[in-house]
Amino acid sequence: MKIGKLSASLMTLISTVALAACAMSPYEGKYSHEDGWRKARIQETGSLEQLAGKYGYTCPQADKAEKSATAAVVGYQGGGRWRKQLMLLTDKVEYKPDDLVYANIKQCGESLVSRSPE
């Protein structure tokens, strides 16, 4: 009987540790989900004016940007559904549709980071 209880307790502990590790695991050791980073895919690129007219302003930093600024719409999984976010492209990398990136959805003016397929 004691071995059964010990085994059940050990399994509970292992499961708890594994779940905690997954919840806190940052992408590539530096892009934390908690900080707003998501695995995303480029949907479309263009001027801020063009994309905002199509997708709306989902980026607070876009209010301060030039309408001709380069932007991208990224798609990512969030809350069990597919979401889209307008992001400013602040670096000189030229993204195209279907490029894989890390996107900080809390700071849409922050640079996107290219990522490899899994």
Summary of the structure (lengths in Angstrom):
residues: 118
radius of gyration: 19.3
end to end distance: 44.0
largest distance: 71.4
contacts: 302
relative contact order: 0.19
helix: 33%
strand: 31%
